[in-house]
């Protein structure tokens, strides 16, 4: 009932900037926390940044001061602005959202809450 679609990945040189976006769609009632995670080749998925519905943010130490997470609640969108990119920022970036949505149970409409993930967008930092 809910889909997350990331966009904006690509190739960038070290020191450059890139922005990735994620739009949630479906039978959404509201979205609680949204976030970005990343997984580099051969490594586990790790948290990059999260943002609450009220705009409170949290960042991994490795990206503090370089990355900025923001969201547009009216558009159910979260954006990660990445500056001063480093080689080690190369990874697949995944969007994540804690969503309250309308479901169905037979003929009844239900309210359900699940954490959804996007399919990921590749960010490559290379000279």
Secondary structure, 3 states (H helix, E strand, C coil): CEEEEEECCEEECCCCCEEEEEEEEECEEEEEEEEEEEECCCCCCEEEEEECCCCCEEECCCCCCCEEEEEECCCCEEEEEECCCCHHHCEEEEEEEEEEEEEEECCEEEEEEEEEECCCEEEEECC
